[in-house]
Amino acid sequence: MLLKNPSILVTSHLKSLTAIDGKRRQIMHFCWAGSECVKGSPTFDVVAAALEEIHSEYHIRNKVTRTTTDSGSNILKAFRLYAEEKEEAPDGQDDGESILDDAAQENEFEVEHQDVTSILNDNTGLEYQLPRHQKCACHLLNLILTVDTTNAGAANETYKRLSRAAFAKCHASWNKTSRPTMDYIRVDREYKLKLLRWGQTRWDSLFLFVERVVRIQKKRGEEAICSVCTALKIKMFNHAEMGFLAEYTAVMKPVVLALNLLQDQSSVHMGFLLPTLYQLQEDLKRLEPSCKICGPLVGALREGIQKRFGDVMKEPELIAAAILLPSLRTSWTTDESIIKAGLDFIRNHLDTELEEVSASSSLSDEDDFIASMESGKPDAGELERYLSCTSTAGVDLLQTFPHIKKLSLKINTGLPASAACERQVFSHAGLLFTARRSQLHDKNLESQLLLKLNRDFTE
């Protein structure tokens, strides 16, 4: 029995840290640990054991810095118990926690009674060692669209009434035209544009469907929509409902653009996550005053972003990942405290690297000692020179700053979302696992899938 959610095994090591001249090397793997199919219930310990075995088999234990997955409860528990802990802030505080006051410090030394049995039975987290965990940004955005926005009309009766009526008619029109019948031909003749497929597994399908209806109304006029509604024997869209749909597409468009950017599989890096979220917040904030009907929807989206990404948007490593992308650097936000946290993270890691280089050099040889001192002088200001550089060379600019490049490759190689991994691997596996190959052994299927996905590296 395969895992119910095999994407965890795909995304765990899809992108390794083996980077040559800025190019990412991909390692594709399906839902098998080693050469054996993962059997049994996909509990947290089974998931952790499978990941551990994959990392050992492909010798990538020390190369994977983050593992991007969805928010399944078994997966979250596996990483909560076995994943690496976050690095502490430079001042020694954890994730913005305030320093204990005097009373709390005094209470810290008081005796506390503990249940020894529960401590002995508790999992210590030492059985497996997993890398840092990153929740799929696209999955979280989808939860905002499908869960957090459901209560948007709770405090606004107008929005609630119009949204329900408009979406009900959209559902009815799609049901009538989803099959190649006379209704389908009539809609094709009147609209001159096809209504896109509406599916639960495609996160932006609802927006694309509504956007197509609004586009048809603008290009063909309300007469075309009215004539089709009459022919299909469904209720016509009134002026208020069409206005709601038009405003809905305007509000949801920035969210869909963010989804499309983060689920790209060729040019996206971890550093794109925070700039995308901050830009999304700015777009929604700018749209809110002009919304006559969808104001509650904008408010629900902004609250959902803060709820699900609030801690992520203040994580120093992710801020540093954005700063270390030459196309972004510090231009994506005006919040000085955010930029300062990222720059402090970069300086601490650059200083650590310089100390390691100095410790490894031989001080017994005078020439080597002088050479190491001379080579270390420009490194001290490498970050400042990188930030002040006006070159538009893009990623190639990192070649001029070796230490910046090394750190950027380390924290930017991961993916902010698992959508590209799941889409690419599962679609290719579907092409392989056909009816004629129903008896194909899992090891042979895995080998064929690996060859198909990595064929570009052999050319």
ABEGO torsion letter per residue (X at the ends): XBBABAAAAAAAAABBABBBGGBBBBBBBBABBEABBBBEBBBAAAAAAAAAAAAAAAGAAAABABBBBBABAAAAAAAAAABBBBBBBAAGBBGGBBBBBAAAAAAAABBBBBBAAAAAABBAGAABBBBBBBBBAAAAAAAAAAAAAAAAAAABAAAAAAAAAAAAAAAAAAAAAABBBAAAAAAAAAAGBBBBBBBAABAAAAAAAAAAAAAAAAAAEAAAAAAAAAAAGBBBBBAAAAAAAAAAAAAAAAAAAAAAAAABAAABBAAAAAAAAAAAAAAAAAAAAABAAAAAAAAAAAAAAAAAAAAAAABAAAAAAAAABAAAEAAABABAAAAAAAAAAAAAAAAAAAAAAAAABBAABAAAAAAAAAAAAAAAAAAAAAAABABAAEAAAAAABAAAAAAAAAAAABBABAAAAAAAAAAAAAAABBAAAAABBAAAAAAAAAAAAAAAAAX
